[in-house]
Amino acid sequence: ASIWLLAPSLPLQAQSPIRIGLTLALTGQYSREASYQREAYLLWEEEINRRGGLLGRPVALFVRDDRSDPAQSARLYEELIVEERVDLVLCPYSSSVTFPVSAVVERLRYPMLAGGASAAEIWQQGYRYIFGVYAPAPAYFEGMIELAAERGVKSVAVLNDGSTFARSSVLGVIRMARDRGIRVVINEEYASPLADARPALLKVRQLWPELLVVGSYLKDALLITSQAREVDLRVKGMAFSVGPAMPEFAKNLGRDAEYIFGPSMWEPSLRTLGNKEFVDRYRARWGRDPDYHAATAWTAVTVLETAARRAGSLDRERIRRAITDIEMETILPGRFEVDRSGLQVGHKALIVQWQKGRKEIVWPRQHATARPIFPVPPWHRR
């Protein structure tokens, strides 16, 4: 059933609410990452209604649980749009789930800001109604490869799960590594859910790469890191596409999280437009720090709100054109700007590393809070 979430403090208004529909992984393999997005969306709903609503009307979110299932999500978006006749939509979490949904919103002509997806394949379909918020997945590790190349790294091992996002992110690693003269000694895809990473890690260990890059989500990143210690994998650096940027990474791994790298779309320390206010409000509302999944969701609704105000109505064609034309600062580093395909081109991923129990930005230099530690100490010295 739909969940209608309307801020209880909102004064009664004569106008009916603007209905915004979306699915999220309230359960299933992506539920941890999606929980941050849900909290950001709900915070925005409360905030915008406190400010008088959108276009003079209150906003109500209709959230469905897609259970991390792409087919379920696509079916639910069809229901939200065709049967429940929502006015606007927001994006689900993960590229795998968003990919089939992009076809639904294209056919039904509902503009969607992808605050939870980054696989380049989504924007290679020739669609006009799906717009990126994240840095594209193939560019996730741009900073990691740059740091490695600057330090003379000559070899990299690449592992990934079979998701659309993970494949897209490691294809970018392979291309950038080869462009930098870094040899890819292994490129292997593992079955998900991952029960035991040790066979793959032992295979990697036999090849003596200097760098290990893994395309994965949080759960696999936790398992692979802990089992890398078990097999005493000795590399100069280890990076995961999703996991190290999340607070849960260090909470679960403790000292084993030390020196691990990963991309992040955003960090609380950034001096970007409205960032301090966002962090303070999120902490006050939810009692925990946001991570970049919350920040990208917040950016998506911020851009959607801006587009609707520029359009001056809920006309979805006007809103689509407004999104296409928008270039604006957000809480993410860089700016919001998309190319003709809808791919995000104004924002780049940061690279973070855990150092002495703190998550530090180590790339790019203008946002860095610490220098990267590379090569990293062997496990027995941590």
C-alpha positions in Angstrom: 0.0 0.0 0.0 1.0 3.6 -0.5 2.5 5.5 2.3 1.2 9.2 2.4 3.7 11.2 4.3 2.6 14.8 5.0 4.3 16.9 7.7 1.9 17.0 10.7 2.8 20.6 11.5 1.6 21.8 8.1 -1.3 24.2 8.5 -4.5 23.3 6.6 -4.6 24.8 3.1 -7.4 24.9 0.7 -5.3 23.5 -2.2 -4.8 19.8 -2.6 -1.3 18.5 -2.2 1.2 18.0 -5.0 1.6 14.3 -5.1 5.2 13.0 -5.6 5.6 9.3 -6.1 8.7 7.1 -5.7 9.9 3.6 -4.7 12.8 2.9 -2.4 14.5 -0.2 -1.1 12.8 -0.2 2.3 13.8 -3.9 2.4 16.3 -6.0 0.4 19.9 -5.7 -0.5 20.0 -1.9 -1.0 17.9 -1.0 2.1 20.9 0.4 4.1 21.9 2.8 1.3 18.3 3.7 0.5 17.5 4.5 4.1 19.6 7.6 3.9 17.8 8.7 0.7 14.4 8.1 2.4 15.4 10.3 5.3 16.6 13.1 3.0 13.3 13.0 1.0 11.2 13.1 4.1 13.3 16.0 5.5 12.7 18.0 2.3 9.0 17.2 2.5 8.8 18.7 6.0 11.1 21.6 5.1 9.2 22.7 2.0 5.8 22.5 3.7 7.2 24.5 6.5 8.2 27.1 3.9 4.7 27.3 2.4 4.9 24.4 0.0 5.7 24.3 -3.7 3.8 26.7 -6.0 1.6 27.6 -3.1 0.5 24.0 -2.4 1.6 21.5 0.2 3.7 18.5 -0.9 3.0 14.8 -0.1 5.3 12.0 -0.8 3.9 8.6 -1.8 6.6 6.0 -1.1 6.4 2.3 -2.1 8.8 -0.5 -1.1 10.4 -1.9 -4.2 12.3 -4.5 -2.1 15.5 -3.8 -4.1 13.8 -5.5 -7.1 14.0 -3.8 -10.5 10.9 -5.5 -11.9 8.9 -4.6 -8.8 10.0 -1.0 -9.0 9.1 -0.6 -12.7 5.6 -2.1 -12.0 5.1 0.3 -9.0 6.1 3.4 -11.0 3.5 2.4 -13.6 0.9 2.1 -10.9 1.9 5.4 -9.3 1.7 7.3 -12.6 -1.2 5.6 -14.4 -3.5 4.5 -11.6 -2.7 6.9 -8.7 -1.9 9.8 -11.1 0.9 11.3 -9.1 2.0 14.8 -10.3 5.8 14.2 -10.2 8.2 11.4 -9.4 11.5 10.9 -7.6 14.1 8.2 -8.3 14.6 4.8 -6.7 17.9 3.6 -5.3 20.6 1.9 -7.4 21.3 1.8 -11.1 20.0 -1.7 -11.5 16.6 -0.6 -10.2 16.6 2.7 -12.0 17.5 1.2 -15.4 14.0 -0.4 -16.1 12.3 2.6 -14.4 13.9 5.0 -16.8 12.0 3.2 -19.6 8.7 3.7 -17.7 9.1 7.4 -17.1 10.3 7.9 -20.7 7.2 6.3 -22.1 4.9 8.2 -19.8 6.9 11.4 -20.0 7.6 12.1 -16.4 10.9 13.8 -15.7 13.1 12.1 -13.2 16.2 13.3 -11.3 18.3 10.2 -10.6 19.4 10.9 -7.1 20.2 7.2 -6.6 21.8 6.0 -9.8 24.9 6.6 -11.8 25.6 3.8 -14.4 26.4 5.3 -17.7 24.2 2.8 -19.6 21.1 4.6 -18.3 22.1 7.7 -20.3 23.1 5.7 -23.4 19.5 4.9 -24.3 18.6 8.2 -26.0 16.0 9.0 -23.4 14.9 12.6 -22.6 13.3 12.3 -19.2 16.0 10.9 -17.0 18.7 13.2 -15.5 21.8 12.4 -13.5 22.7 13.8 -10.1 25.7 11.6 -9.3 29.0 11.7 -11.0 28.8 9.0 -13.7 29.8 5.6 -12.5 32.7 5.2 -15.0 34.3 8.3 -13.4 33.9 7.2 -9.8 37.5 6.2 -9.4 39.1 9.0 -11.4 40.8 10.4 -8.3 41.9 7.0 -7.1 43.6 6.2 -10.4 45.2 9.7 -10.5 46.6 9.2 -7.0 47.9 5.8 -7.9 49.5 7.0 -11.1 51.2 9.9 -9.3 52.8 7.4 -7.0 54.1 5.1 -9.7 51.6 2.3 -9.5 52.0 -0.1 -12.4 49.4 -2.8 -11.7 45.8 -3.1 -10.5 43.4 -6.0 -9.8 39.7 -5.4 -10.5 36.7 -7.3 -9.0 33.0 -6.5 -9.2 29.6 -7.9 -8.6 27.2 -8.4 -11.5 25.1 -5.2 -10.9 24.7 -2.6 -13.6 26.4 0.0 -11.4 29.4 -2.1 -10.4 30.1 -3.2 -14.0 29.9 0.4 -15.1 32.2 1.7 -12.4 34.9 -0.9 -13.0 34.8 -0.5 -16.8 35.8 3.1 -16.0 38.7 1.9 -13.8 40.0 -0.4 -16.6 39.9 2.4 -19.2 41.5 5.0 -16.9 44.2 2.6 -15.7 45.2 1.6 -19.3 45.3 5.3 -20.2 47.7 5.9 -17.4 49.9 2.9 -18.3 48.7 0.8 -15.3 48.3 -2.9 -16.2 45.1 -4.7 -15.2 46.3 -8.1 -13.9 42.8 -9.5 -13.3 39.2 -8.4 -14.1 36.8 -10.8 -12.5 33.1 -10.7 -11.7 31.8 -12.6 -8.7 28.3 -13.9 -8.0 26.1 -11.8 -5.7 25.2 -12.1 -2.9 28.8 -12.8 -1.9 29.2 -15.5 0.7 33.0 -16.0 0.6 35.5 -13.7 -1.0 38.6 -15.7 -0.1 38.9 -17.7 -3.3 38.9 -14.5 -5.4 41.3 -12.7 -3.0 43.7 -15.7 -3.0 43.7 -15.5 -6.8 44.4 -11.8 -6.6 47.2 -12.4 -4.1 49.0 -14.7 -6.4 49.3 -11.9 -9.1 50.8 -9.4 -6.7 48.9 -6.3 -7.9 49.8 -2.9 -6.3 46.2 -1.7 -6.1 42.9 -3.5 -5.7 39.7 -1.8 -6.8 36.3 -3.5 -6.2 32.9 -2.5 -7.7 30.5 -3.4 -5.0 28.0 -2.2 -2.4 28.4 -1.9 1.4 27.8 -5.5 2.4 30.4 -7.0 0.0 32.9 -4.2 0.8 32.7 -5.2 4.5 33.2 -8.9 3.8 36.0 -8.4 1.3 37.9 -6.1 3.6 37.7 -8.4 6.6 38.7 -11.4 4.5 41.5 -9.5 2.9 43.1 -9.3 6.3 42.4 -13.1 6.8 44.4 -14.0 3.7 47.0 -11.3 4.3 46.4 -9.6 1.0 49.3 -7.2 0.5 48.5 -4.3 -1.8 49.6 -0.6 -1.7 45.9 0.5 -1.7 42.4 -0.9 -1.7 39.3 0.9 -2.8 35.5 0.1 -3.0 32.9 1.9 -5.1 30.3 1.9 -2.3 31.0 1.3 1.4 34.0 3.3 2.6 32.1 6.6 2.4 29.3 5.3 4.6 29.6 5.7 8.5 28.6 2.0 8.8 31.9 1.0 7.2 34.1 1.9 10.1 31.4 1.1 12.7 31.4 -2.5 11.4 35.1 -3.0 10.7 36.8 -1.0 13.4 40.5 -0.9 12.8 40.2 -3.0 9.6 38.6 0.1 8.0 41.9 2.0 8.4 43.5 3.2 5.1 40.7 1.9 2.8 39.8 4.3 0.0 36.5 4.9 -1.8 34.6 7.5 -3.8 32.1 9.8 -2.2 29.7 12.3 -3.9 29.7 14.5 -0.8 31.0 15.0 2.7 29.8 17.0 5.7 33.0 19.1 5.8 32.4 20.6 2.3 31.9 24.4 2.2 29.3 24.2 -0.5 26.1 26.2 -0.8 23.7 25.4 2.1 25.7 22.4 3.3 26.1 23.3 6.9 22.4 24.0 7.2 21.6 20.6 5.5 23.9 18.7 7.9 22.5 20.5 11.0 18.9 19.9 10.0 19.5 16.2 9.1 21.2 15.5 12.4 18.5 17.3 14.4 15.7 15.4 12.6 17.2 11.9 12.4 19.8 11.8 15.2 22.6 10.6 12.9 25.0 12.0 10.3 23.9 12.0 6.7 26.1 10.2 4.1 26.3 11.0 0.4 23.2 9.0 -0.4 21.3 11.5 1.7 23.1 14.4 0.0 22.4 13.2 -3.5 18.7 12.7 -2.7 18.6 16.2 -1.2 20.2 17.6 -4.3 17.6 15.8 -6.5 14.7 17.4 -4.7 16.4 20.8 -4.6 16.8 20.7 -8.4 13.3 19.5 -8.9 11.9 22.3 -6.7 14.0 24.8 -8.6 12.8 23.4 -12.0 9.1 23.5 -10.9 9.5 27.1 -9.7 11.1 28.1 -13.0 8.4 26.4 -14.9 5.8 28.1 -12.8 3.6 25.1 -13.0 3.5 21.3 -12.8 3.5 21.0 -16.5 6.0 18.2 -16.9 7.3 19.3 -20.3 8.2 22.7 -18.8 9.8 21.1 -15.9 11.8 18.7 -18.1 13.1 21.7 -20.2 13.9 23.6 -17.0 16.0 20.8 -15.7 17.9 20.6 -19.0 18.7 24.3 -18.8 19.6 24.5 -15.1 23.2 25.2 -14.0 23.2 25.7 -10.3 25.3 25.3 -7.1 24.1 22.6 -4.7 25.5 21.0 -1.6 27.5 18.6 -3.8 30.9 19.8 -5.0 30.9 21.4 -8.4 27.5 22.2 -9.8 24.4 20.6 -11.2 24.7 20.6 -15.0 23.6 17.9 -17.5 24.5 17.3 -21.1 22.1 16.7 -23.9 21.7 13.1 -22.9 20.8 14.0 -19.3 24.2 12.8 -18.0 25.6 14.8 -15.1 28.7 16.8 -16.2 29.1 19.4 -13.5 30.0 17.3 -10.5 32.9 14.9 -9.7 33.3 12.3 -7.1 35.6 12.8 -4.1 38.0 10.2 -2.9 37.9 9.5 0.9 40.2 7.4 3.1 39.8 6.2 6.7 42.7 7.5 8.8 42.9 7.2 12.6 39.2 6.4 12.8 38.2 9.5 10.7 37.0 9.6 7.2 39.2 12.1 5.3 38.8 13.6 1.9 42.1 13.0 0.1 41.1 14.0 -3.5 40.8 16.5 -5.1 43.2 18.9 -3.4 40.8 21.8 -3.1 38.5 19.8 -0.9 41.1 17.7 0.9 41.0 17.4 4.7 44.2 15.2 4.8 46.9 13.9 2.6 46.4 10.3 1.2 48.4 7.6 3.0 49.8 5.5 0.1 51.2 2.9 0.1 49.3 1.6 3.1 50.9 -0.4 6.0 50.6 -4.2 5.8 47.8 -5.7 8.0 50.1 -6.7 10.9 51.2 -3.1 11.4 47.7 -1.6 11.6 
